[in-house]
């Protein structure tokens, strides 16, 4: 099987020859520690890991990115507004004014290069006038929305042997980006019609972009980024989810499946147990990252939801950090779900720097054995 076939088979409860090997994604602080512990500088750590384990190295084809941009155009200028007491006051590309450690710069707010804590002070949409201005940044025809060679890229993508996913924010994520978390939650109570209007606008904008994508090629997965859960509960009530989010999910899922897209996914941190039924209702058939520390138990989810939902992630990062008996017990815990299919296991979020390189290698070895690579 090629990479594309393997991913689709694994997540649609088919019969892959092996399960995709995805132990986890390391960020800058994690890689710095790993380089001190034996990972050579300047290497692709994922490929190096495969070589060190003696497993069949997965090919790294020259992938053609679709190049579609769902973000605002034009974006706000990224700039440092002030420097005080070890912190920068910055404006990010989304128009937020926030405070970050001066170990970083504004580019860390536009790219997930590391684990960066921030404090939001002001968000770009705080009233209807702000919203009217913001809408102008989301023209489907804006220069840069699609690359100049988009049709040529689509031709090349039609014959691909690798997995291609199109990601974009879901309604909760996007409205939170505009209004801030607290601002959005207050607005849902005090100005529900404005929130509904913003959600409908986002559904329509994304739908128009997707139609052009689907006219060009068929992705293997369309995924909504939708962080909307705390450690034990969702951030908004099921009634609010149905009003403000579900119409978009249902619309995009219907369009994707009508275009022949086999996988429709959602990415949400936190405890997602009360959200999964709503996702299933909306046609979503895959979710990630299934954070164990938030109370997510992939075995329980499989028992509750059966094969109506596939998963990615689900391996407790704390057990990987502990290594030894802890990580072996954790992989035994998820073993039945791996055997049942519809699951690509891996670290249940970005790999944090408390996971050492030796422990990551040992965990990866066990994972490679369980997924058919060793």
HELIX and SHEET records of a PDB file:
HELIX    1   1 UNK A    3  UNK A   11  1                                   9    
HELIX    2   2 UNK A   28  UNK A   36  1                                   9    
HELIX    3   3 UNK A   45  UNK A   53  1                                   9    
HELIX    4   4 UNK A  106  UNK A  109  5                                   4    
HELIX    5   5 UNK A  128  UNK A  135  1                                   8    
HELIX    6   6 UNK A  150  UNK A  157  1                                   8    
HELIX    7   7 UNK A  171  UNK A  179  1                                   9    
HELIX    8   8 UNK A  181  UNK A  190  1                                  10    
HELIX    9   9 UNK A  192  UNK A  216  1                                  25    
HELIX   10  10 UNK A  238  UNK A  240  1                                   3    
HELIX   11  11 UNK A  241  UNK A  245  3                                   5    
HELIX   12  12 UNK A  246  UNK A  258  1                                  13    
HELIX   13  13 UNK A  273  UNK A  281  1                                   9    
HELIX   14  14 UNK A  292  UNK A  294  5                                   3    
HELIX   15  15 UNK A  298  UNK A  305  1                                   8    
HELIX   16  16 UNK A  306  UNK A  308  5                                   3    
HELIX   17  17 UNK A  317  UNK A  322  1                                   6    
HELIX   18  18 UNK A  324  UNK A  340  1                                  17    
HELIX   19  19 UNK A  357  UNK A  370  1                                  14    
SHEET    1   A 4 UNK A  79  UNK A  84  0                                        
SHEET    2   A 4 UNK A  87  UNK A  91 -1                                        
SHEET    3   A 4 UNK A  97  UNK A 101 -1                                        
SHEET    4   A 4 UNK A 118  UNK A 122 -1                                        
SHEET    1   B 6 UNK A 165  UNK A 169  0                                        
SHEET    2   B 6 UNK A 221  UNK A 225  1                                        
SHEET    3   B 6 UNK A 263  UNK A 267  1                                        
SHEET    4   B 6 UNK A 286  UNK A 289  1                                        
SHEET    5   B 6 UNK A 310  UNK A 315  1                                        
SHEET    6   B 6 UNK A 343  UNK A 347  1                                        
END                                                                             
